[in-house]
Amino acid sequence: MIDLYGCQGRLDNVDFLVRVLETASERMGSKIVKKVTHKFSPTGVTVILILAETHISIHTWPESQYAALDVFICNENVDPEVGWRAVKEFLKPSHFSVHKLKRKVG
């Protein structure tokens, strides 16, 4: 989970954010199963890509130049750091906070 502050990217543009997450998914080597988007009024966007390996999502608050990114991966061969770096390239946050959570099943 990453909190991105001072973002320079187009946080209110659904198509742009879909492309950002698609690029992140492609660079991680994950497979997109489904795309879900929602544009809030007056501002804000949610994009969720359901992946064969779980999901990647972004929720934006353009008025605050803030975005919340979740990269949830359940395949050890897919590196969520690669996806996060791709998003960082596009949104160019002035600062960010990374919260890693390692889940264990069974």
N, C-alpha and C positions, 0 to 999 in steps of 0.2 A: 504494500500500500504506500503510495507516494502522494504527499501534499505538495503542489507546485504553486509558488507565489510569484507575482510580478511577471506573469506570462506575456510573451510578445505575440503569440499565435492568435489566430482568429477563433476565439472561444465561443462565438455565437454562430458559427458556420457548420452546419451538420455535415455537409459533403467534405469539407476540409478535415474535420475530426474523424470521419469514417476512413479517409485516406491515411491519416496518421496512424490509426489503429491497424489498418490493413498492412501498412508498411512494417509496423512493429511485429505483427503476426508472421509476416513473410520472413523477416530477418531472424525470428526465433525458430523458424521451420515448423510452425504449427499450422494446422488445417482449420479454416473457418467453416463452421457448420451452418451458422445463421447470424444475421445482423439485425439488431433492434435499435431504433433511434427514436428520440422524442425531443422536440423543440418546445421549450417552455415560453410562456408569455409573461412579462415582456422580454426577458432574456434568459439564457441558459440552455444547455444542451446535455442530454445523456446519450451516450453511444455504448452499446454492449455488443461485443463479438463473442458469440458462443463458439468455443473451439473444441476440437476433438480431445484436446488436452485440458479443458475446463473453460476459462473465459478471461477476457481482458475488457475493462470498462473504464469510461471516463465520464465525469460529471463536472460541469463548468458553471462558474459564477463570473461572467464577463465583467460585470460592474466592479468586481473586486480583483480582477486579473488573477483569479484563483481557479485551479482545477484539482480534482481528486481522481487519482489513477489507481486502479486495482489490476494487478497482473497475477492471476490465480492459475498456477500450473501444477498438474499432477503427474507429469512425465519427467523423469530425471534427465532425459536427453534433450529437453527444451529448457533453455536458460532464460528466466524472466528478466535478468539484468540486460540482456540484449534488447528485449522489447522496451524496457524502460529507457535505455539510452536512445533508441529511435524516437520515442515521444519527446524526450528532452531536446533533441536536435530541432524538432519542429516548433515546439512551444517556447523554447528559450527562456525558462524561468530565471528570475534574478536570484532566487534561492528556493530550496526544497527541503523536505523532511521525508526520509525513508523509514518505513516501519516493516520489518521483516517478521513474518510469522511462519514457522515451520510446523505443518500439521503432520501427524502420524496416524495412519489408519491401522487398526488391528493391534 
